[in-house]
Amino acid sequence: MPQAIQRTPERQAEIDHEVEALALYHFERCPFCVRVRQQIERLALPIEKRDIQRDPAHRDALMAGGGRTMVPCLRIDHGDRGAEWMYESADINRYLETRFGS
């Protein structure tokens, strides 16, 4: 696995604040979820992870918000504009790389 990205403490604090609007719905043994968790780790993103197998409330929230219980799913909170539910590991990884990769 590639080395984790290095940032200044100031930039990391900005990133930490930005990812408060994100949550990853996943479960441990899903290979597509593993890919996304590896990307999150590589990019040093403290994104909240919500395991839908261990917590039925997370599964219910995913179904209610995203319309299906497929994982991985990245919930992106846009504040007063609502939430976006991004499925597909490749799309999630591309989004994370574009937004936080530099």
C-alpha positions as CSV (number, residue, x, y, z in Angstrom):
1,M,0.0,0.0,0.0
2,P,1.3,3.5,-0.9
3,Q,2.6,5.7,1.9
4,A,0.0,8.0,3.5
5,I,-0.1,11.5,2.3
6,Q,1.8,14.1,4.3
7,R,0.3,17.6,5.0
8,T,1.2,20.5,7.2
9,P,-0.6,20.5,10.6
10,E,-2.6,23.5,9.4
11,R,-3.8,21.8,6.2
12,Q,-4.6,18.6,8.0
13,A,-6.7,20.6,10.5
14,E,-8.6,22.1,7.5
15,I,-9.1,18.6,6.0
16,D,-10.3,17.2,9.4
17,H,-12.9,19.9,9.5
18,E,-14.0,19.3,5.9
19,V,-14.5,15.6,6.4
20,E,-16.9,16.1,9.3
21,A,-19.5,16.4,6.5
22,L,-18.7,12.8,5.3
23,A,-19.6,9.3,6.5
24,L,-18.8,6.0,4.9
25,Y,-21.4,3.3,5.1
26,H,-19.6,-0.1,4.8
27,F,-19.1,-3.5,6.3
28,E,-15.8,-5.1,7.3
29,R,-15.5,-7.9,4.8
30,C,-16.7,-6.2,1.6
31,P,-13.8,-6.1,-0.8
32,F,-15.1,-2.8,-2.4
33,C,-15.3,-1.3,1.1
34,V,-11.7,-2.3,1.7
35,R,-10.6,-0.4,-1.4
36,V,-12.4,2.8,-0.1
37,R,-11.0,2.4,3.4
38,Q,-7.5,2.0,2.0
39,Q,-8.0,5.3,0.0
40,I,-9.3,7.0,3.2
41,E,-6.2,5.8,5.1
42,R,-3.8,6.8,2.3
43,L,-5.3,10.3,2.2
44,A,-5.2,10.5,6.0
45,L,-9.0,11.3,6.2
46,P,-10.7,10.9,9.6
47,I,-14.0,10.0,8.0
48,E,-16.6,8.4,10.2
49,K,-17.2,4.8,9.3
50,R,-20.7,3.3,9.8
51,D,-20.8,-0.5,9.7
52,I,-24.2,-1.5,8.5
53,Q,-23.8,-5.1,9.6
54,R,-22.9,-4.3,13.2
55,D,-25.4,-1.4,13.7
56,P,-28.9,-1.8,12.4
57,A,-29.5,1.9,12.8
58,H,-26.8,2.6,10.2
59,R,-28.4,0.1,7.8
60,D,-31.8,1.8,8.3
61,A,-30.3,5.3,7.8
62,L,-28.6,4.1,4.6
63,M,-31.8,2.7,3.3
64,A,-33.8,5.8,4.2
65,G,-31.3,8.2,2.8
66,G,-29.7,6.5,-0.1
67,G,-32.6,4.3,-1.1
68,R,-30.7,1.0,-1.0
69,T,-28.4,-0.9,1.4
70,M,-25.5,-1.4,-1.1
71,V,-22.0,-0.6,0.3
72,P,-19.7,1.2,0.1
73,C,-21.7,4.4,0.2
74,L,-20.3,7.8,1.0
75,R,-22.8,10.2,2.5
76,I,-21.8,13.8,1.7
77,D,-23.7,16.4,3.8
78,H,-24.3,19.6,1.8
79,G,-25.9,21.4,4.7
80,D,-29.1,23.1,3.9
81,R,-29.0,21.6,0.4
82,G,-29.3,18.1,1.8
83,A,-27.2,15.0,1.5
84,E,-25.7,13.2,-1.5
85,W,-25.3,9.4,-1.3
86,M,-22.4,8.3,-3.5
87,Y,-22.3,4.5,-4.3
88,E,-19.6,2.6,-6.2
89,S,-16.1,2.3,-4.8
90,A,-14.4,3.7,-7.9
91,D,-16.6,6.8,-7.8
92,I,-16.0,7.3,-4.1
93,N,-12.2,6.9,-4.5
94,R,-12.1,9.3,-7.5
95,Y,-14.1,11.9,-5.5
96,L,-11.8,11.6,-2.4
97,E,-8.7,11.8,-4.6
98,T,-10.0,14.8,-6.5
99,R,-11.1,16.6,-3.3
100,F,-8.3,15.7,-0.9
101,G,-5.4,14.2,-2.9
102,S,-3.3,17.3,-3.1
